Amino acid sequence: MKHLVPIPRGCAEHLKNAEDTGFGYQVVSVQLKDARIFEQVVISEGCIIEVRGYKEIPFSPDDVASVSVNHKRWNFRDQSDTRAKSRAATA
């Protein structure tokens, strides 16, 4: 079961004034403290709800260094990226 990951307060403040990518959500880039970057991350109401290509959020709130809106759209609701990668990983 998926769980929501809250965005650290310091990273989330500027997102309040940014435009939504779609109704009630933004697509953002998340940079972690270890320098990894996730370019397509969906956030809504202060929480990370989806990371493209992952069934679960692959990091914790403490790992987040910065968040910036990029509006790089994809149909995150159909889960096709997640299924394809999970099948390939088990093959």
N, C-alpha and C positions, 0 to 999 in steps of 0.2 A: 504494500500500500504506500502511496506517495505521501510525503509529508511536506509542509511548507517550511521554508527557511526564511526567517526575518532578515531584512536588509539592515545592517548596522546603521544606527541613527545618523552618524556623521556622514555616511555615504548617501543616505536617502533624502536629506534636506533639499538639495537642488532638484530632485526629481519631481517634487510637488508642483513646480512651476513649468515643467516641460510638458509638451503636447503628448497626448496618448497616441500610440501606434494604431490601436483599435479601441473599440468601446470598452473602457475600464481596464486596459492593460498597456504596458510599454514593453518594447523589445530593447534590451540594453546589452552592453558589453560589460563583463565583470572581470576585473583584474585581481588576482589573488596575491597575497604577500610573497608567495614563492615565485612570482612572475608569470604563472600560467594565466592565459586569457581565454575566456569563453565569450565568443562573439554574439551568440544568439541565445539570450536568456530572457524569459518572460517573467515580468513582475506585475503584481496587482496588489493594491492596498498595502504596500510596504513589505510584501513577501515575494520571494522567488518561488514561482510555481512550476517552472519547466526549464530545462536546459536541453538544447537541441542535441539529439543523439544519445541521451542518457535516460534510463528508466527512473533513476533516483537522482536527487541533487548531489553532485560529486564533491561537495565541499560544505564546510560549516560557516556560520556567520562570522566566526572569529578569523577565518581564512581570508575574508574579503578586504582588499586594500582600496579599491575604487569601483564605482559604477557610473557608466555614462550611457545616455540614450543614443541609440544608433538607428532605430526603426528598421532593422534588417528582418523583413517579414519572412515567415514560413507558416505553413498550416500546422501549427503545433497541436491542434485538437485531434488530428487524424492518427497520430502516433506512428506513422509509417517509418520515420527515421529510426525510432527507438526499436521497433520490431526487426528491421533489417540489420541493425548493428548487433542486436542480441542474438539473432540466428547465426550470424557470421562468427561471433565469438565462441559459439558452442560447436561449430563445425570442425 
